[in-house]
């Protein structure tokens, strides 16, 4: 379940674990004062691969064409 950060005017910043479908809190659970949801700095994104680039899956013909075009541009300079 995701955790959301809230700021209470009296208590300060606190974290609340909520379902995505639940509405945002309007009152502090400790003092019943007004709260606002704030944007969290720590986002729990986990990448389980090494990553990839759009050029990783290009055909060898495309790569050769790009090399020849860059060589022509270098010679023209």
Secondary structure, 3 states (H helix, E strand, C coil): CCEEEEEECCCEEEEEECCCCCCCCCECCCCCCEEEEECCCCCCCCCCCCCCCCCCCCCHHHHHHHHHHHHHHHHHC
